[in-house]
């Protein structure tokens, strides 16, 4: 189906339903309504003992025998009567509320705000001692995670001024995140996620919501991902995930994608919405597609005009192309650092960010910075510098021109819709957003010391000025010295650095920064960078995201984990690792010589060629969390017969082999002139039986570097 006119808004409901005297939410299922009514009845009669397993089992059996009465009246749009606590808290009530983006933060108050936040444990029903222990554990985890931030705050408030964090007496956290996970609570949550009735009825115990969102460190990343799929994406996807998990564990239920399973054809199978788009007008096509279909429950599948490819491969290719288009400089969406050090100017963003602790096993989310692989290969025909260079990850450029705001905000709305739809459908959107972007979008507090995670140079300068001002006030000096010179000699004005048209005050270009107003200058720059200057862009992202599912569900994850789910991950390959993840079939085995050649070539690929290979095979340049082993369908390599042996003639293989480079040393075969081909919808590689390692490397590199940009028959 092609993108057409916008769908009309859904009609208002005509009826409203009650269980007893309690009005039910429009999203409440019948099973959930019955559970609410039974809970009210049990609390009113006080006859049910949660400590008696036999009585609890008899109560469950009676639920299917009793008659449960639902009443209805004409729908009234006004708000329902206030809840007095009898009704079970809904999922929306149990999730943390989103807070507005804070503006003009006081760094002295904000530095410890997250560390000293006390989780709400009232609905857990645990003893005071247990609650205190959980609160202390939450505090320790926050201190461990916020070590660098606290070190920066300590240095800025010390008499030594702004020194390096590495030289601080307060060391950053080095305890691995996995050390905080509970080996007893995690299996209990995993068992709850196998209860189909509780998940579909929305009646999971309240402690699961509280701990997953208030004490997320208690559970490993993989378990919280399972929780997310079971509670945030709707019942069809929850059932699909449950059946897939049961099939992976060898349990009952079969494979939800098995067309021969009659039960799976009705339960756990997702509806699919196929849409055809233009590869040459990817932004316009994506805007229309997301506007029409992002809020639907169907699994979105994309195809390209005049191409035969369909299914998973073209869909991942669509998200990859959209991600790259959204990183163009010409869109003016992102902060950009230009300089000689960024040589790959015609490729989308290169991010220098923290190692994902949950995925790569780092000690701290901000402890060990690393350079992530290039976002994609050079785009053919693009001028140098066409894409944004963002060493700290993509972060919105301050918005100051209201005349172009509508189109710009529309891009951020598109980004929010695409990101949410990618998470909902299990796709990857290769947009490496700055971790600070996720924090602000989720309503977390940011301050002066977060500027360094957006613009390292600007953040360091602001911290120096703030530290020098604090030192001057403590010493009672008149002159404010920054880097050995008076601040007046720096010739700073109330204009946002890097954006000469963005005045921090009316007439700011004529107001010079001095000892009297430097504190206001630092606060204004931090606010323009992280607050008012990016408020509308992040709100547009939020609004687009919320059309698919509530953004607050992501508060169960750390920033690096959100990136791993949205953008995927990278990993260093070895021959042994790949040999255990890749399936060799139809003419090949693990010990076949061509299989060994392929594994050796893949293990030697650099970051850029690894991304090209992944995009060539799967449609996406990055791997899902878990790496190659997590690819679904499993990466499979089969034997490809020579075109010469199929009657195509020996001249084709010999001419292609000559054009790619002949290898006079060693015997050659007719297959050496053939190229590998793939089926992206099945992660399926058809590899000719090459005669040597050198031939395998040359043919594979030629295929992945020259074979991008179209889905054709092979």
N, C-alpha and C positions, 0 to 999 in steps of 0.2 A: 504494500500500500504506500502510495506517495503522499508526502506532506501536503495537505490541502488547507482548507479554511479552519480557523480556530473552532474548537468544540464549544458548544454553549455551556454556561455554568450549570452545575447540577441543581435540580429542583429542591425546594425546601421540603422537609419531611411533613407528612400529614398527621401522623400519630405520635404520641409519647407513651412510654410504657412504665409500669410500676411493679415492684415486688413488695407486697405489703403496702406501706406508706412511703416507700423510698422510690424516688424517680430515678430511672436508669439512664445512663449515658447512651447516646445513639450508637456508639461503637461496642456496647456491651453485648456479648453473645448470650444465648439462652442458657448454656452451661454455666457461664459466670453468674448470670442472674439467679440461677438455682442455688449456687454456692453462697451467694450473698444472703438469700432468704434462709437457707439452712443455718448460716452463722448467726443471723439475727434470732432465729428460733432457739438455737442452742444457748445463746447468751441470756435470752429472756427466761428460759426454764432452768438453766444451770444444771443440765443433766448430762452433759458430755464432758468426759475427762480426757484431755489430750495425753495424759500419762498412762492410759489403759489401752494398749494396742488392740486387744480383742474387741473392746467396745468401739474403738475407732473403725475397725473393719466392719463390724455390724452396722455402724452408721452409714458407711459408704454403700453397703449392699441395700440398705433401706432407701437410699436416695433414688435408686432405679425403680423401686416399688411404690413410693409415695406419689401423691398427686401434688403438683406445684402450680399455684395459681398466679398468672400474670394478668394485670389489668391494663387497660389503655384508654386514653381520652384523646380529644383533638389536640394537636400540637400547639403549644404556646411558646413563642420565641424568647420570652423573658427568662432570666436566669432561674435555675431550680432553687428550691429552699435550701438554706445552709445546712451542711452536714453536721450532725451532733456526735459523730464518731462511731455510730453503730455499723455503718456500711464499711466493707473492706476498702482500704485505700486503693484507688485506681493506679494504673501504671504511671499516668502523668503526675499524680500527686506524690508518688514514691521517688520520682526522678528529681535531681537537683534543678532548681530554677535558674534560667539564664539571667545573668546580671548585665546591665548596660555597660558599654565601654567607659571606663573611668577616664576623666580628663583632668589634666593639671595635677598629677599625683604628687604628694609630698613624699620624697624618697625616704625620709627618716621614718615615716610610719609604714610605708609599703614594703620595706625590705623584710620585715618579720611577719607580715600579715598572713602569708600562706603557711609559714612554719607554725605559728601560734593558733591557727584555726582549729577549733575543737569539733570533731565529728558529732552529728546528731545520732545518738544511740538509744533514744527513748523507746523505740518500738522493737528493740531486740529482746526485751524481757530477760536480761542477764543481770547478775549480781553487781553490786557497786565495785567490788574488787576486779571483776572481769572487765567492767567498763573502764576502770582506771588503767588497767593493763593495756587495753586496746588503744586508749588515748595516748599513753606513753609510747606505744609502738608507732602510732601515727606520727607523733612528734619526732621520733628518731628517724623514721623514713624521710620526713620532710627535711630534716637537718642534713641527712646524707645526700639527698637529691639537690638541695639548694646550697651546697657548700661554696661554689664559686660565687654565687650571688651574694651570700653573706660575707665572703672574704672581700669582695669589692666594696660593700657597704662599710665594713670595718676599716679598710684602708682609707676610704674617703673621709671618715670621721676621726682618723688618728692624727697625731701631730706631724707625722711624716708625709702627709698629703697623699697624692695619687701615685703609688708605686705599682709594681707588677703584682698580679695575684699570686704568681708562683713564689714570690718572696714573702708572702704573708705568713704570719704566725698561725693563722687559722687554715689548716689544710682542707681542701675540698674533699667531699665524700668519696670513698674508694670501696665501699662495701657493695658487692654485686646485688642487683635488684632481686635476683632469685633467692637470696638469703632471707628475705622478708616473707616469702611465700609460706603458707601454712600447709603442712603435709596432712593435716586432719580435716581442715575445712574444705580444701580443694576437692577431695573425693566426695564429700557431702554435696557440694554444688554440682559436681558432675552427675551424681545420682539424680538430683532434682531435674536436671536437663534431659533426663530420659523419661520423665513423666509426661506423656503426650497429652493427657487430659488437663493437667495443670497448665501446660504451656498454651494449649489452644483455648482454654477457658480463662486464661489470665489470672490464675489463682496460685501462682508460685508464692511460697512463704515470704513474708515481709522482710525477713532477715537477709534474703538473697539480694533484694534491691538495695538495702542499706549498705551491706558490706561491699558489694560490687562497685558502688558509686562513691562511698565514703572511705573505704579501706581497700582500694583496688590492688594494692601491693600484696594482699593475702593470696591472690590467685594468679597463676601463670597466664601469660599472654594468650596462649592457645585456648585456655578455658574461657577467658573473657570474650574471645572471638566467638566461641560457640554460644555463649550467653547472648551476645549481640545478635547473632543470626536467629536465635530462638525468640527474642523478645522485642526487637526493634524494627523488623522488616515485614511484619504481617504474618498471618497464619499460613498462607500457601508456601512461603519461603521457609517458615519454621518447620513445616511438615517435610518439605524437600530436604532440608538440612538433617532432620532426624532420620529419615530413611537412608540418606547417603551415609550418615555415621553408622547406622545399623549394618548397612551392607559392607562398609569398610571393616567393621569389627567381626564380620562373619555371622551376624545375627539374623533375625527374621526380618522380613520386609522387602527383600530384594533390592534391586537397583532401580531408583526412580526414573532412570533413562532407558530402562529395558522395555522395549515395545512388546516383548513377548509375555511380560508380566501383566496379567489382566488387572490385578489390584493396583499396580503402580500407574496404570493408565488413568485411573480416576483419583487416586490419592497421592499427593506429593508431586504431581506433574504440573509444571508452570505453563501458563498460557504464554504464547510468543507473539510479539508484535514486530512484523518485518517492515522496514522502511528503506527506500532507495534514496541515496544522496549523491551529490556531485562532488567528486574529488577536487575539482578546481575551485569550488566555492564552498569550502568546508565550513567557514564561520557562519555564513548565511544559512546553509543547510542545517548546521547544528543548532542554531538559534531557533529555527522553526520546529525541528524535531523535538527539542527539549521543551519548548513551549507547549507542544501538543501532547506529548507522551510521557514526560518525566513523572507526572503524578499518577500514572496508571500502574496497575499491579502486574501487568504483563512483562515478560522478559524481553528487553529491547534488542533486536537484531538488525544490523545495518548491512546494506549492500551498496555497491557503487554502480553508477550508470555505465553501460557498455562494458561491464566486466562480468565474468561468469562465476566468480567466487561468491559463496554464501556461507552463513553460519558464524562460528566463533572467530575464525581468522579475520575476515573483513570487519567484524565488529570491533575487535581489538585494534585493528589498523585505524579505524575511524577515531577511536579515543586517542590513539597516538598522534594522529594528524591534528586533531583538535587541540591537544596539549601543546604541540609545537606552534600552532598558529597563535595561541593565546600568549606566547612568549615573544612575539615580535615587538621590536622597539616602536614601530610606527603606531601601535595601539596606545602608547603612553600609559600603560597600566601599572608598570613596575618601576621601582628604584633600579638604577643601572649604574654600575661602576665601570667606566671606560679607562683603559690603560694598556700599556704595552705588555703587561703580564698576562693578559687574556688573549692568547693568540688564536683561539678557536672562536673567532667572532661570528662566524656564520652558522654556528650551532646553538640551539637553545641552551638554557641556563646551566652553568657549571656551578654546583653548590659546594661550599665548604661548610660542613655541618657536623654535629656530634654523631658519633657512631650510635646506631640504634641499639640500645642496651638490651632490649627484649629479643632482638633478632640476632645480633652479632655477639652478644654476651659482654658488652662493655661494662665498666664499673659504674659509670655515671653518665647521665644523658648529656652533660656538658663538659665532661672531663677530658676527652681525647678527641680533638677535632681531626677531621680527615677530609681529603678531597674526594668527593663522589665521582663516579665515572661520568664522562661526557653524556649529555642528555640524548644526543643522537649523532649520527654521522653528518658530515657536511651536506647541506641541502643543495642539490644541483641547481645552478643558475642563480643562486642568491648572492647578493653583494656582501662583502665583508662587513660584519657588524650589524647584520639584519636582526639578530636576536639579542635578547637581554643577557648581560653578564651579571650574575648575582651570586657573589661568593658566599653570602650568608643565607641563601635561599630567597625565593621570590617574596617581595613585600610591596604593598601598594605605594606608589609615588604620591606625595601629598597633593591633594586636589585643591586648586585655588581658582580655576577658571570655570565659572558656573555655566558659561555658554556651551561648553563641550561636555558638560557633566552627564547629560541624559544618555548619550551613546556610550560613554565610559562606564557608567553604572550598569548599563545593559550588559556589558561584557562580564562584569563581576557577577551579575545575576545568572548569566549563562554558565559561568564557572561553578557557581554554587549548585545549580541544577545538575550539571554534568558530573560533579564530584559525588553528589548524593546518589545519582543513578548508577554511577560506577560502583560505589560501595554496595548498593542494593542488589545489583546484578552480578557482583563478583568480578567486575572488570578492573582494569588499571588505567589511571589517568596520570600520565607522566609529567606532572606539574610539581616540582619540588618547592613547595611553599616553606617560608621561614617558620621555625617553631613558634616564634612570637606571634605570627599570624593566627595559628591555631589557638594560642592562649587568649588573645583578644577576642576571637570569634566565640570562644566558649565562655566569655565573661570573666576570665581570670584577671587579677590585678597585675598591671605592669607599672614600671617606674623608670627613673633615669638610667638605672643599670641594665635595663633591657635594650637600650639604644644600641649597645655594642653588638647585640645579636642581629641587628638589622643593618647597621653601618659601623664597622669596627673603628674606622678613623674618626668619625663624628662622635661616637660614644666615648672614645678615649679622650678627645678634646673636651667634651662637656664634663667628664669626670675630673679632669685636671682643673678646670675653672671652678667647679663646685668645691673641690678639695682645697684649692688656694683661697677661695672666699671664706671657707670655714676656718682655715688656719689664720687668716687675717683677722677675723672677728675674735678668735681666742686670744691672739697676741695683742689686739687693740691697735694694730698698725693702720696708717692712713693709706699707704700704697698697697695695691694688689699685684703681686708678682706671680706670673705664669711662665714657666720655662725660663726663668731668669730675667724676664723683661716685664715692665709694667703692662697691664692689660690694655691700656690706651694705645700702646704702640702696636698692638695686633690689628688695629684698624677694623674692628668688628662693628657691624651695624645690626639693627633689628630686622634682618632679612634672613630667611632660612638658608643655611649653607647649601650650595648646589642648586638652589632655585631662586635666582635673583628677582623674579617677579612675585615671589611669595613674601609679603611683608608681615612680620609678626605683630606689628602695631600699625595703626594708620600713620602714614608718613615714616615708616620704620627705616627706610633707606637713609633718612637724614638724622636718625637718632644713633649716636655712637655708644658703644658699650664701655662702661667705666666701672669703678669699684662700687658705686652706689646702686647701679641697676644690673650688675652681672648675674645676681641670683634670679631676677625676673627674666633675664635673657635665657639662662639655662632652662628654666621651667617652660618658657615659651617654645624653645626649640624642641624639647622633649615632647611637649604636647602636640606640636605640629607634626612630629614624626610618628608618634604612637597614638595620639588622641584625636583631636578635632580634624587634623589633616587627612586622616584615613577613616574617619568614622563612617561616612556615607558609603565608601567602597565596601567596608566589611559588613555594614548593615545590608547592602545589596546582595553580597554573598550569602549572608544568613537567610534573607528572604527567599532566594532561589533554592537554597538547600532545604529549607523548611517545607517547600512544596512536595518533597519526596518523602521525608520522614524527619522527626524532630532532631535538631542538631545536638540537643543536650545528651542524646544517647552516647555521643563520642566522649563524654566526660569520664567514661569508664576506662579510658586509655590514656597513656602518656603521649606526648607529642611525637616521639619517634615511632611509636606503635601506629598512630594514625597515618603517618607517612608510609609506613610499611604496608598497611592495608590499602591505601589509596594509590600509591605510586609503585609498590612492589619493592623488591630488594635486589642487591647484587651479591655475588659470592665468588670466592676464589675456587676454581675448579681443580681437581686432581683426577688422575686416571682411575684410581680406586673408587673415588666418590661417584664419578660419572658411570663407571661400570656397574655400580649397584643400583643406579637410578634409571638407566636407559634399558629398554627392552629391545633385544635383537631377535628378529623373527623373519620367516619367509625367505630362507636362503642364507641367513646369517646366524651365528651363535656368538656368545661372549668371547670365545677363543678364535674366531675367524680373523684372518690377517687384515682384511679391510676394516673390521670393527676395531682392531687395535690401532690401526692408522688413524681412524676418526677420533678415537678417544685421546690419542697423543696430540693431535692437532687442536682439539677443543681445549685441552688443558693448557696449551701454550698461547691461547688467544689473549691479547691485551684487552683493556676495558672497552675501547671503542669497537673492536671487532667482535667482542662477546655480545655487545648490544646489537650489532648488525645481525649476528647469527640468530639471536633470540627473536628479533623482529622478523627475520626471514622465515623462521620456523613457526612462530606462534602468533605473529602480528603485533606483539608488544615488545619493547626493548628491555623490559625488566621482568624479574621473576616474582611470583607471589611469595608471601611469607612462608618460609620453609624451603625455598630454593627449587632446584630441579626436581627434587623428590616430591614437591607439592603440585607439580603440573598435573592438570586433569583435562583431557585424557593423558595418560602416561606417555612420555616421549618414547617413540618407537622408531627403529631403524630397520628397513627391509632392503633386500637386494633389488637393484634396478638393472634390467637386462639391457645389453648394448643395442643402440639404434642400428648399428651395422648388422647385427645378427637378426634384426627384424625386417631386413630387406631395404633399409634406408640407404645401403651402399657404404663401402669402406671409405669413400672420399669424404663423407661428412665428418666422420671421426678424425680422419687424418688432417683435414683442413682446419678443424677446430683446435686439434692438438697443436698444430703448427702455429696458429694465431695466439695461443696461450703460452707457448714455449715448449719446445721439445726437450726430452730428457734422454740424451744418447746413452748415458750409463744405465745399465740394467735392462732387463726385458720389458717390453711394453705390450699392451693388449689393445684390442679394439675399443674397450671401454674407457681407455684413458682419454679419449677425445670427448666423452660425454660429461655433462654437468649434473650434479645432484638436483633433485626437485623435491618439493614438499607439499603436504596437504595440511594447511594451517588449521583447519577445523578439527583435525584429529591429532595434531602435533606429530606428524608422520613424515619421516625422512626416507626418500628413495635414493639410496646410495649405490652408484656403480661399483663393481669390484675392481678398484684401482690397483695397479701393480706395485706401487711404492708409497712411502710416506710423503715424499716430495710431490708426487702427482696429486695425492689426496689434499695436501695443504693448498696447492696452487688452484685446483679446481674449486675447492670449497670457498676460498677467499674471493675468487672471481665471482662465484655465484652470489655470495652474501653482499658484495659491494656493488654489483651491477644488476642484481635481480630484484631490486626493491621497486615499489610504486605501482604494482598492478597485479591483479589476480587473473591468471589465464590457465587454460588447460595444459597439462604436461603429459 
